[in-house]
């Protein structure tokens, strides 16, 4: 009998976003070789904002999905904090990557002014800032010894992006140098492309979008590892 794994997709669903169309398909593709039966549920950010932690914690894994903006960012931050503190398997991609960094800066590094410059241009700490698009060939270099490199079985990979106009401000990179949320993937210009949380069973966030491999009918190792952890 197949195990049932409950996955919550945190974000405001849009029919015109390719990522939102393919994420459930990518999950289903990764579930088949693991003999898992999935229950996938979209949770709007306004819904998550008012959910009890006990109800959100009933899911086996949380994925903060891409988007142009979240309707209720505080709901997203609540979900990320829950996953981080209660050791729920977590994946954040694109905009989910941005808010993973913001949540950690606010609640672990005690930087409550950390925010997203696209959403709050006057933020006291624009942790997520506009970036020059350098060397955008999709090549990602993993840090030696990182958990993500073990998942891929490699020290580099080629990944895909949607819109990539904002990312971790390079001037803020040192905030993560000596802490548990570590930069584990870089592009050729040295910009942060992936982070992982040391000591957590599964907590990764990527600037790139692994779900876009589904467009080519390819299973992605990070999504498969996410489901394995959730199971």
ABEGO torsion letter per residue (X at the ends): XBBBBBBBBBEBBBAABAAAAAAAAAAAAAAAAAGBBBBBBBBBAAAAAABBAAAAAABABBBBBBEABBABAAAAAAAAAAAAAAGBBBBBBEAAAAAAAAAAAAAAAGBAABBBAAABAABABBABBBBBBBGBAGBBBBBBGBAAAAAAGBABBBBBBBBBABBBBAAAAAAAAABABBBABBBAAGBBABBBBBGBABBBBBABBAAAAAAAGBBBAAAAAAAAAAX
